[in-house]
C-alpha cells in the first residue's frame, strides 16, 4: 500500500471538515469552496510529470503546433480544412495559442485546463447540491486523479456539459447548445449530452426505470453497441491516450470476463438510492427529475457497454459522474437519523476508495505518492 502525497491528504481533510459543517450545521459560504478550487487548480494544474496520461498529453501539445489555424477554425464549423485534425479542434486550438502566442511550457497548458475545469466543476456543484464539499469529497478518489490529473480533455468537456444543466433548467436552448458545442470541441464524447435538453422532460416512474435497467443488464453480454460501428468508436475511443488511461486500471477493480467488481457494486448503490429515495426527492428537491434522467441513462449505458472498457469508462462514465450527485442530495430529503446513516455510509465509502486506490499500482503509476509527486511551484 502506497501513501498519497500530503497535498492530497490536506485537500481531503479540508473537504471533510467543511462537509461535516454543511451537513450538520448549515450551508457553508461559497468563498470556502473557491479556496478549495484554487488549491486543487494548483496541485492538478501545476503538477510535473504526474498522471499516467501526462506524456500522452505532452505529445498532443507538440502535435498541435503542426496544425494551421485555418484548418482548426474550419473544423470548428464542421468543414474539412487543408490539414486533417485528428484531435478535437478547440482543445488543439488552445494548445496552439499557448505555444505560438505565449511560447508557454507544457505545464501552463495543464494549468489553464485545470482553471477552466475546476471553475465549471465548482459552479455545477454549487448549483446542484446543498452539500458541495460532501459531493467533492465523495468524488475525489478516484475522480480527481482520473479527471483533473488524468483525462483532462474528457474531464473539462464533461464539466462544461454538466454546467449546461443550468440552461436546461432555465429552458435556454441556444445557451445549452453552445455549452455542448464547446464541450464537444474539447472531447467528442460530450455530444452524448446533446439530447438531454429534451430527454430530462420525459416522465419516468419506478416501473419504467426498472425495465430500462433490467433490459440493459440483459443486453450486456450481447455487445449491441457494435451495430453502431465506427460511429461509437469515434466518440469514445482515443488511441493516443489508451495506454495512459489503462495505467489507472487494475484487473481486480476493472473486473474481466463478466465477473462482478467495484463498478457493478457502485451501479447497485446508485440503483438503491435511485429507487429508495425517488418519491421524497421528487417532492422536496428542485429539478430532481432532471438529475434522475442522467442517473438512469448512466446506469443503462454502463451495462450496455460493460464488455468494452473504453466505452464503459468514457461514454457511461460521462453520465455516471453526473449521476453520483443524487447520493449526497438524498440527505436533504430524509430524517435526521437517516441523514446520519447516509453520511456515515459516504464517508466509509470514501475511506474504502482511498484504501483501494492506494493498494493497487494506480497511485504509483500516476506518481501521486509522497515520494514521486512533483509540482512546479510547491515544494
N, C-alpha and C positions, 0 to 999 in steps of 0.2 A: 504493500500500500504506500502510495506517494502522498506528499502533503502539498496542497495548493500554496502558492506564494502568499505571504501575508497581505499583499494588496487586495487580493480577492477575499480573504478571510475578513479583512476590515469592512469591505463592502457588505458582506453577509451579516456581520454584527450590526452595522448601521441600519440595514433594512429590517433586521429582526427587532431592534429597539422601536423604530417608528411603526412597524407592523403591529406590535403589541399595543402601542399607543392608539392607533387609529381604530383597531378592532374593539378595544375595551374602554377607551376614554374619549373617543370623538375624533372627528376629522382633523388631520394634520395640515398645516399651511403648505401651500404648493411650493413655496420657496425651498423647503427642505427636500422636496422631490427634485427640484432643479439642481440643488447642491449635489445630490446623488448622481444626477445625469451628467454634470460636469466632470465629476470624479470618474465615472465609467467611460466618458469620452477620452480621458487622459490614459487610462490603463488599457483601453482597447485600441484607440486611435494612434497612440504613440508607441505601441509595442514594437520591438525589434526582433524579427525572425521568430515570431511566436504564432502558433497556429499551423496545423498540417497543410493548409492551403496557402500559406504565406508565399512560398516560392512560385506557385502557380499564378497568383495574382501579380506578383512582380514580373512574371513573364508577359502577362497581358498588358502591363504598364509599358513595357518596351515595345510590344506589338502595336500598341495604339499609335505610336509615333510614325508608323509606316503607312497610316491611312490619311487620306486628304479630307479636308473639311467639306468639300462638295459632296463626296460620297456619303459622309456621315449625315449631312443635312438631308440629302435625297432619301437616305434610308429611313430617316425620321418621318418622312412623308410617304413612306411605303413604296418608294421607287428604287430601281437599281442604278447605282452610280458607276463611275469609271472603275472603281475598285470594289471587290466583294467585301462585305462586312460580316465577319463570322461571329462576332460578339455583339451584344445589344448596343445599339448606336449611341444612346445617351450616356451609358457607362464609359464607352470608348471616348466620347467627346469630352467628358470630364477629365479623363486621363490625359488626353492630348492637350487640352488647355493648360493643365498644370505643368506639363512637360514643356510645351512650346512658349507659353507666355511667361511662366514663372520659373522655369527650369528647376522645378521642385524635386527634391529627393522622394523616393517611394513612400516614406513614412508620412509625408504630407498628404498623399492621397488617402491612406488609411485613416488619417486624422479627419480629413474633410468628410469622408464617407461615414465615419463614426458620429460626427457632429450632426449630419443630416438624419442618420438612422435613429439616434437617441432622441433627437428633437421630436420626430414623429412618434417614437415609442412613448415618450413622456406624455405627449398630447393625447394620443389614443388611450393610454392607460387612465389618465385623469378624466377623460370624457366618459369612460365606460365602466368604471367601478368606483365604489365608495372606499375601496381598500387598495390603493395603488401600490403601496410598499409591500403589502402581502402578496399581491399578484407578481410583482417584480422579483420578490424573494422566491416565490414558488417556481418561477420560470428560470431563475438564474442558472441552475445546474440541470441539464447541460445547455440550456438555451443561449446564455451569454457567450459560451465558448464555441458553440456551433454557429451562432449568428454573428454578433458584433465582432467576435475574434476569429471567425472562420469563414463561413459562406457569406461574405459581406455583400455580395450583389443581391442574392435572394433575400437576405435579411432586410436590406434597405428597401428593395422593391415591395416586400410584403408589408412593411410598416407604413409605406406610403399608401398602399391599398387599404390597410386597416384604418389609417387616418381618414380615408374617404368615407367611412361609415357615417361620419357626421353629416355628410351631404345626402346620404340615403335617408337619414332621419329627417333632414330638412327638405327632402324631395327636390334637390337641386341636381338635375340630371347632368347638365353641362359641367358643373364643378366635379361631379363624380367621374365623368368620362375623362376629364383632364387628369385626375389622380391616377386612373388606370393606365392612361396613355403614358404618363411619366414613369409609373411603376414598371410597366412592361418594357419601357426603354432601358431600364436597369436590368430586369430579368423577365423573360417572356412567360414564365410560369404565372405571372400576375394577370395575364389575360383570362385565367380561370376565374378571377373575381368579377369579371365584367357582368355576367348575368345576375349577380347578387342584388343589384338595384331592383330587379323585378321579382326574383325568387323569394326574397325575405317577406314579401307581401302575401305569399301563398299560405293559406291557413294549414297548420299541422296539428294533429292530435296524437295522443299516445299510440293509438292503433296504427295510424299511418306511419309514424316513426318506427314502431316495432317491425312492421312489414318491410320497410326500407332497409333497416339494419340486418334483419334476418336474411333478406334476399341477397344483400351484399356479402354476408358471410358464406352463403350457399354458392355464390358466383366466384368466390375467392380462388378455388383451385383451377378454375377453367380459363383464367387469364383472358377474360373477354376484352380487355383493353387492346389486345393485339389486332382487333378488327380495324382500329384507327390507324394502324401502321405508322408511317413516318411522322404523321401529324403530332401524335403524342410524344414521340421521341424528341421532336424539335422543341417542344415546350419544356419537357422535364429534364432531358439529359444534358450533360456538359462534359465532354470527354477531357477537356482541358483541366478540369478540377476533380475528376472522379477519383484519382489516386489520393489526392489530398483529403477529399471527403471521407474515403474509406479509412483514413488514419484515425478518425473518431470512433470507428465502429469496432466492436468486438463480437465474435460469433456468439458468445454466451448471451449477449444482450440483444443482438440483431435477430437471433434465432433463425435457423435454416431448416429447410425440408419440412415445413408445416408445423413444427413444434410450437409450443406456447412459451413466450418470453415476456420481457418487460413491456414491449409495445402493446401486446394483447391485454396485459393487465391494466395498462393505462387506458385503453379503449373501454375496458369493463368498468373502470372507475368513472370515466366520463359518462358512460351509459347509465350508470347508477344515479349520478347526480341529475342527469337529464330527466329521468323518469320520476325520481323520488321527490324532487322539488319543483316540478314543472308547474303544478297548479298555483303554488304560493308565489313563484317567480312571475307568472303571468299577472297575478293580482297586484303585486307590490313593486316589481322592478321595472322601471321605464324601458321600453323598447326591448324587453327580454325576448320577444318573438323573433326579432332580427338576429340576436345572438344565437338563439336556438337553431335557426336555419344553418348557420355556419357549423355548429356542432354536428348536426345530423349529416351534412354533406361531408364533413371531415372524417367522421367515423365510417361512412359508406365508402368514401374514396380509399381510406386505409385498407379495408378488407378487399376491395376490388383490385387494388394494385399491390396487395400484400406480397406476392411472389416476386415482385421486382423491387429490389432495394432502392433504386434511384427514384422510381415513380412513387413508391410508398413514403419516401422521405421528402421528396421535393413537392409533388402535387398534393398529396394528402397532408404533408407536414405544413404547407402554407395555411391550410384551413385549421389544422389541429392547434397551431399556435394561437389562433383567434379563439378556438373553442374552449381552452382551459380557463378562460375568464369567468365561466359560469360557476366554477368551484368556489372561489372567494366570494362571488356575488351571492351565493346561496346563504351566506352568513347574514345578509341584510334582511332576509325574509323569515327567519326562524326564531325560535325562542332563545333565551339567554343560555340555557343548558346545551341546546343543540349547537348554538354558535361556538361554545367552548369545545364541543366534540369535533366539529368540523375544523376548527383552528388547530387543535391538537393533532388531528389527522394530517393536515397540511404540513405542519412543522415536522412530524415524523417522516412524511414522505420526502421532504426536503433533506433531512438527515440521511435517509436511505439513498437518495440520489447522490449526495455528497460521497458516501461510502462507496457506492458502485463506481462512480466516475473516478474515484481515487484508486480503486482496487485494480482496474484494468490498465492497459497501456495508453488509454486515451490521454490521460493527464501528462504522461511523459512524451508521447508522440506530438502533442501540441505545445510542448515546452512551457507548460503552465505551472511548473513546480517552483519551489523556493530557490532552487539552485540553477534552473535553466531559464526562467523568465527574464526578459531584458526590456527596458524602457528607455526611450531616447532622452527623457528629461528627469525621470525619477531615479533615485539612487538604487 
